[in-house]
Amino acid sequence: MLGLFTAEFKRIFTHAGVVFIIVVGPLFYALLYPLPYKSDIVTKQKIALVDADESALSRRLIRMLESTQGISIAYRPSSMQEAKALLEHEKVYGIVLIPKFFERQIYTSTPAHVELYANANYFLIYAAIANATLDAINALGDQIKLHKARFESQRPQEPNLLTLQSIPLFNPSLGYLNYALANALIFILHQTLLMGTSMLTCTPNTRLRASSFLEALGAILVRCLCFMGVYLFYIFLYFGVLFPYYHIHIHANPTTLLAFGAVFLLATASCGVVLGTYLSKPIRATQILLLASLPMIFMMGFIWPFELLPSALRVLLQAVPAYHAISGMVMLNQLGADLSATLTHLSALVIIAFIALFWGAFRLTRLKG
């Protein structure tokens, strides 16, 4: 038995294409993908401010805007046309317009509208600019109310009896790392493992051979277990090293997460073997899976809601190990769910693994004949 595993590991690590996919791929993406989102708390975004009123009150609002953490007034154009040109060339990401007669409207109790134009293509930047502008306007409004209550012959207004305190669960930074990184890394494991097993299976000198169904089943199981041994290292690396390094919250029991991950790896590796039995050239595996990666990642449920997908795609996703792995492992780790809450996805992975193992064995016996 030990000789079978030794021979299989030799096949894996002497295949240059497979080594590149299963070693360089997961490490490269694990280190590269999080870099753009490492500092995912957005501060001091550049805006242009157009002050059409040029009053004492408008200058006070400008000072309050400058004191916020979310925005930085980079330009003070004299007209909206100049400000829009700055926005179009992305020299700024937002425009705040203080309208003419702003001060007069405030002191005559006429509603005054401060206008915000912001580039909504960048969600975090837009949210930072909008929230900072809203905070400054609300703070100025509170000061004006206190001023009126103090100097006018009216009874001071009672403080608000109800206030809203927003507590962002599972994603305290409101950024992409906690939201998307765990999902993306699991998908990377899925795709590279599929490529590696299918490439090795369809390569002539590493193709599995068996004289009976049981022998074929055993050979596939050995191959899957060898790949699982390699990829369990990545689960340790991702969840045990990279997640703490990037300050991604970890709530899962390590043993539970590892057991769930092992089932996911077995299901994925066995599917890769099945795919390899249908291919004649290793390059076909990378071509097919790379082309499929972009539409697949949009169907995983964390970029576009799973419930809004067409029903046919939702049914198709039930046969994709990555969907169940992302749903289950994120529930365990990021949401702190019990294993019982993920039994649906865990059962689906077990079923996929059994079907793929037997299907692969059947394919191998047919190919021999």
C-alpha positions in Angstrom: 0.0 0.0 0.0 2.8 2.4 0.9 4.3 1.7 -2.5 1.1 2.8 -4.3 1.2 6.1 -2.6 4.9 6.6 -3.2 4.5 5.9 -6.9 1.5 8.2 -7.1 3.4 11.1 -5.4 6.2 10.5 -7.8 3.8 10.8 -10.8 2.5 14.1 -9.3 5.8 15.8 -8.6 7.5 14.7 -11.8 4.8 16.2 -14.0 6.0 19.8 -14.6 2.5 21.1 -15.5 0.8 19.6 -12.5 3.5 20.9 -10.1 3.1 24.4 -11.6 -0.7 24.3 -11.2 -0.9 22.7 -7.7 2.1 24.4 -6.1 2.7 27.7 -7.8 -1.0 28.5 -8.4 -2.4 28.3 -4.9 0.7 30.0 -3.4 0.8 32.8 -6.0 -2.9 33.6 -5.7 -2.9 33.4 -1.9 -0.2 36.0 -1.7 -1.3 38.2 -4.6 -5.1 38.3 -4.4 -5.4 39.9 -0.9 -2.8 42.7 -1.6 -5.2 45.2 -3.2 -7.6 44.8 -0.3 -5.2 44.6 2.6 -5.9 48.2 3.6 -9.6 48.0 2.9 -10.7 50.8 5.3 -11.1 53.8 2.9 -10.0 57.2 4.2 -9.3 60.6 2.8 -10.7 60.3 -0.6 -10.2 63.3 -2.8 -13.2 65.5 -3.6 -13.8 68.9 -5.3 -15.8 71.4 -3.4 -17.8 74.2 -5.1 -18.9 76.9 -2.8 -21.5 79.0 -4.6 -22.6 80.8 -1.4 -19.2 81.9 0.0 -20.8 82.7 3.4 -19.7 82.3 7.0 -21.9 79.2 7.3 -20.7 77.6 4.1 -17.1 78.1 5.3 -18.0 76.5 8.6 -19.4 73.5 6.7 -16.2 73.3 4.6 -14.1 73.2 7.8 -16.2 70.4 9.2 -15.9 68.5 5.9 -12.1 68.9 6.1 -12.1 67.5 9.6 -13.7 64.2 8.6 -11.7 61.0 8.1 -13.4 60.0 4.9 -12.7 62.9 2.5 -10.0 65.3 1.6 -10.8 68.5 -0.3 -8.2 68.4 -3.1 -9.7 71.1 -5.4 -11.8 74.2 -5.0 -13.0 74.9 -8.5 -15.1 78.0 -9.2 -17.8 76.3 -11.2 -19.5 72.9 -11.6 -18.1 72.6 -15.1 -14.5 72.6 -13.8 -15.5 70.2 -11.0 -17.2 67.7 -13.4 -14.0 67.8 -15.6 -12.0 66.8 -12.6 -14.4 64.0 -11.8 -14.4 62.7 -15.4 -10.6 62.5 -15.4 -10.7 60.8 -11.9 -8.6 63.5 -10.3 -11.4 63.4 -7.7 -14.0 60.8 -6.8 -16.7 63.2 -5.7 -18.1 66.8 -5.8 -19.8 68.6 -3.0 -21.8 71.6 -4.1 -22.9 74.2 -1.5 -25.7 76.1 -3.3 -26.1 79.8 -3.5 -28.2 81.4 -0.7 -27.3 78.4 1.5 -26.8 80.6 4.7 -30.0 82.6 4.0 -32.1 79.5 3.5 -30.8 78.0 6.8 -31.5 81.1 8.9 -35.0 81.6 7.3 -35.8 77.9 8.1 -36.0 77.1 4.4 -34.7 73.6 3.4 -31.2 73.9 1.9 -29.9 71.1 -0.3 -26.2 70.4 -0.3 -25.5 68.3 -3.4 -23.1 65.4 -3.6 -21.9 63.9 -6.9 -19.8 60.8 -6.4 -18.4 58.0 -8.6 -20.5 55.0 -7.6 -18.3 52.6 -9.6 -16.2 52.2 -6.5 -18.5 51.1 -3.8 -16.1 51.6 -0.8 -15.0 55.0 -2.0 -18.6 56.1 -2.7 -19.7 55.0 0.8 -16.7 56.8 2.4 -17.5 60.1 0.7 -21.2 59.9 1.2 -20.9 58.9 4.9 -18.4 61.6 5.6 -20.5 64.3 3.9 -23.6 63.2 5.7 -21.8 63.2 9.1 -20.6 66.8 8.5 -24.0 68.0 7.4 -25.7 66.4 10.4 -23.2 67.8 12.8 -23.7 71.3 11.3 -27.5 70.8 11.5 -27.2 69.9 15.2 -25.2 73.0 15.9 -27.8 75.2 14.2 -30.6 73.6 16.2 -28.8 74.3 19.5 -28.1 77.9 18.4 -31.8 78.5 17.7 -32.9 76.8 20.9 -30.5 78.9 22.9 -31.2 82.4 21.5 -34.8 82.2 20.3 -37.8 82.4 22.6 -38.8 78.8 22.3 -38.4 75.8 24.6 -35.3 73.8 23.9 -36.1 70.6 22.0 -35.8 67.4 23.9 -33.0 65.1 22.8 -33.8 62.2 20.6 -35.3 59.4 22.5 -34.3 56.8 19.9 -31.0 56.4 18.3 -29.7 53.9 15.8 -26.4 52.0 16.5 -25.2 50.1 13.6 -23.2 47.0 14.4 -21.8 45.2 11.2 -21.8 41.5 12.0 -19.2 39.1 10.5 -17.5 42.0 8.6 -16.6 44.7 11.1 -14.3 46.6 8.7 -17.1 46.8 6.0 -14.4 45.9 3.5 -13.6 43.1 1.0 -11.2 41.0 2.9 -13.7 39.4 5.4 -16.4 39.5 2.8 -14.7 38.0 -0.3 -11.2 36.6 0.5 -12.3 33.3 2.2 -14.7 32.6 -0.7 -12.1 33.4 -3.4 -9.4 31.3 -1.8 -11.7 28.2 -1.5 -12.6 28.7 -5.2 -8.9 28.9 -6.1 -8.3 25.5 -4.3 -11.2 24.0 -6.2 -10.0 25.2 -9.6 -6.3 24.3 -9.2 -7.2 20.9 -7.8 -9.5 20.1 -10.7 -6.8 21.2 -13.1 -4.1 19.2 -11.4 -6.0 15.9 -11.2 -7.5 16.1 -14.7 -4.1 17.0 -16.2 -2.4 14.0 -14.5 -5.2 11.7 -15.5 -5.2 12.5 -19.2 -1.4 12.5 -19.6 -0.5 9.2 -21.4 2.4 8.2 -19.1 0.5 8.9 -15.9 -2.9 7.7 -17.0 -4.5 5.3 -14.5 -4.8 1.6 -15.7 -6.8 -1.1 -14.1 -8.0 -4.6 -15.1 -11.2 -4.5 -13.0 -13.7 -2.1 -11.6 -12.4 -2.5 -8.0 -8.8 -2.0 -9.1 -9.8 1.1 -11.0 -11.7 2.4 -7.9 -8.7 1.8 -5.7 -6.3 3.5 -8.1 -8.6 6.6 -8.3 -8.9 6.7 -4.5 -5.1 6.6 -4.1 -4.7 9.4 -6.5 -7.4 11.5 -4.8 -5.9 10.9 -1.3 -2.4 11.9 -2.6 -3.8 15.2 -3.9 -5.7 15.6 -0.7 -2.5 15.4 1.3 -1.0 18.2 -0.8 -4.1 20.4 -0.5 -4.7 19.9 3.2 -1.4 21.8 3.6 -3.1 24.7 1.8 -6.1 24.6 4.1 -3.7 24.8 7.1 -1.9 27.7 5.3 -5.0 29.6 4.3 -7.1 29.3 7.5 -4.3 28.9 10.0 -1.7 31.4 8.7 -3.0 33.8 6.1 -6.4 34.5 7.8 -4.8 35.6 11.1 -2.2 37.6 9.1 -4.9 39.5 7.2 -7.1 39.8 10.3 -9.9 37.7 8.9 -12.1 36.5 11.7 -11.9 32.8 12.5 -14.8 31.2 14.5 -14.7 27.5 13.4 -13.4 24.6 15.4 -10.1 23.6 13.6 -11.0 19.9 13.6 -14.5 20.5 12.2 -13.2 22.8 9.5 -10.4 20.4 8.6 -12.9 17.5 8.3 -15.3 19.5 6.1 -12.3 20.6 4.0 -11.1 17.0 3.6 -14.5 16.0 2.2 -14.5 19.0 -0.1 -11.0 18.0 -1.4 -12.0 14.4 -2.0 -15.1 15.4 -4.0 -13.1 17.9 -6.1 -10.2 15.5 -6.8 -12.5 12.7 -7.8 -14.4 15.1 -10.2 -11.0 16.1 -11.7 -10.2 12.5 -12.4 -13.6 12.0 -14.1 -12.9 15.1 -16.2 -9.4 13.8 -17.1 -10.9 10.5 -18.5 -12.7 12.6 -21.1 -9.7 14.6 -22.3 -6.9 13.6 -24.6 -4.4 16.5 -23.9 -3.5 18.1 -20.6 -3.7 21.5 -22.0 -7.4 21.0 -22.6 -8.0 20.8 -18.8 -6.5 24.3 -18.1 -8.3 25.8 -21.1 -11.7 24.5 -20.1 -11.3 25.3 -16.4 -9.8 28.8 -16.9 -12.7 29.7 -19.3 -15.2 28.4 -16.8 -13.7 30.1 -13.8 -15.1 33.6 -14.4 -18.7 32.6 -14.9 -18.5 30.1 -12.1 -17.2 32.5 -9.5 -20.1 34.8 -10.2 -22.4 31.9 -9.5 -20.9 31.0 -6.1 -23.3 33.2 -4.2 -21.0 35.8 -2.7 -20.8 38.2 -5.7 -24.3 37.7 -7.0 -27.1 36.4 -4.8 -27.6 32.7 -5.4 -31.4 33.1 -5.1 -31.4 35.5 -8.1 -29.7 33.0 -10.5 -31.9 31.2 -13.0 -33.3 28.0 -11.6 -31.4 25.9 -14.2 -28.1 27.3 -13.0 -29.1 26.7 -9.3 -29.7 23.1 -10.1 -26.4 22.8 -12.0 -24.5 24.3 -9.1 -25.6 21.4 -6.8 -23.0 19.3 -8.7 -20.1 21.7 -8.2 -18.0 21.0 -5.1 -16.9 24.7 -4.8 -20.4 25.9 -4.2 -21.0 23.6 -1.3 -17.5 24.2 0.1 -17.8 28.0 0.0 -21.3 27.9 1.6 -20.3 25.4 4.3 -16.8 26.5 5.2 -17.8 30.2 5.3 -20.8 29.3 7.5 -18.4 27.4 9.9 -15.6 29.9 9.9 -16.9 33.4 9.3 -20.4 33.0 10.6 -19.6 30.7 13.5 -22.3 28.2 12.7 -22.4 24.6 14.1 -21.6 21.6 11.9 -25.3 20.7 12.0 -26.1 23.9 10.1 -23.9 22.7 7.2 -25.1 19.2 6.9 -26.9 19.9 3.6 -23.7 21.0 2.0 -21.6 18.3 3.6 -24.0 15.6 2.5 -23.9 17.0 -1.1 -20.1 16.8 -1.1 -20.2 13.2 0.1 -22.7 12.3 -2.6 -20.6 14.1 -5.3 -17.5 12.2 -4.1 -19.1 8.8 -4.2 -20.7 9.4 -7.7 -17.4 10.7 -9.1 -15.4 7.9 -7.7 -17.6 5.2 -9.2 -18.1 7.1 -12.4 -14.3 7.5 -12.8 -13.8 3.8 -12.1 -16.4 3.0 -14.7 -14.8 5.3 -17.2 -11.4 3.7 -16.7 -12.7 0.2 -17.3 -14.4 1.4 -20.5 -11.2 3.2 -21.7 -9.2 0.0 -21.2 -11.6 -2.0 -23.3 
